[in-house]
């Protein structure tokens, strides 16, 4: 038994010495996933409770010291919340302002009427690729969610089917393109050229996102339309996007915010974050301008500034009588936190599960077993990241682990390092399921159960991952 410490299990990956204990840990991970599915799907337990029970059960089954199990769980919670709590909170305020001011409705109307039903998925895909390049997946989704809901209401389609291109675009940019932390780390350790990584990442990312978003969405939309036709024939009520009674009731007062004003508010934090990411390339490192750009570009600061600007520009265009009087913006801000309270608890529990998965040694064991197989370098990078992703849930952790393992031998693999970054990033997106915080975020925001999330979001992630690998292999062959 290892001695208890702040980091209980920090063993290196050793592919040459797979033991029976490694196989046991892999079985523990599989059992944890099955237990979680049983608790949430079969027993209808709340996701946060199921995640917590599964995480603690994994720690005990894996042989961790009993007093370390809750420490690893709470450490994972702290890590998760440290990354997303404030960002989600600020994003929720922006979303509430966009919805209450009519800005989201104006932008959604412009997209629907300007692009038409056939062009809407491609417009949303382009917008999500633009938004997703400099910001985290969670931030982009919260920012674009009001637009998805409004576009779904106007087109009378389910929000999740309308939002599939957005999910695909945000996810692929998070996985493949610097300056996102995981892809930046991979590019650094593989000694890849950053410009070429971004250029080829955009090519592979846009093509795979087109397949996973608009194309996959078209097939799912056809299936939904057939279901609606059967409901009409049977006389049952139809399922549409957002019910009309949930829409804002305009009040006599200021005109709604226009599409341009809404777009500026959405792009402001993206611009600030992007400026911070490229601060060292645009200003002297260590100088005053460089420090200011880094400060303004920090995601929490950028989102806070965007909220303050939105309060001034959109706060004067509130369209509902629910928020009136001198304290209307304070009440609007407080109400914005209500819908994400449950999401934050679920994400906290998911972070706790990731902490136990990490500290139990399951990641090291599964990666070591995967390395024992002999396969082409790009496929090995993809498989390595995919195994960690499926076992641990986090795409960032998956890419960090895979790139860290392959870094010492990356220069001797006979492939371009930029292609290794793309293959690893694609593998880190495979099969998002119940141990992934993004799975619960998407399910919560789109108000879907586990089955519905698996049938939509998990499918999109898998198509992204597999098609992205295929496109990367084609690029690598063409660039030899």
Buried (B, 14 or more C-beta within 10 A) or exposed (E): EEEEEEEBBEEEBBEEEBEEEBEBBBEBBEBBBEBBBEBBBEEEBBBBBBBBBBBBBBBEBBBBBEEBBBBBBBBBBBBBBEBBBBBBBBBBBBBBBBBBBBBBBBBBBBBBEEBEEEEBBBBBBBBBBBBBBBBBBBBBBBBBBBBBBBBBBBBEBBBBBBBBBBBBBBBBBBBBBBBBBBBBBBBBBBEBBBEBBBEBBBBBBBBBBBBBBBBBBBEBBEEBEEEBEEEEEEEEEEEBBBEEEEBBEEEEEEEBBBBEBBBBBBBBBBBBBBBBBBBEEEBEEEEEEBEBBBEBBBBEBBBBBBBEBBBEBBBEBBBBEBBEEEEBBEEBBEBBBEBBEBBBBBBBBBBBBBBBBBBBBBBBBBBBBBBEEEEBBBBBBBBBBBBBBBBBBBBBBBBBBBBBBBBEEBEEBEBBBBBBBBBBBBBBBBBBBBBBBBBBBBBBBBEBEBEBBBBBBBBBBBBBBBBBBBBBBEBBEEEE
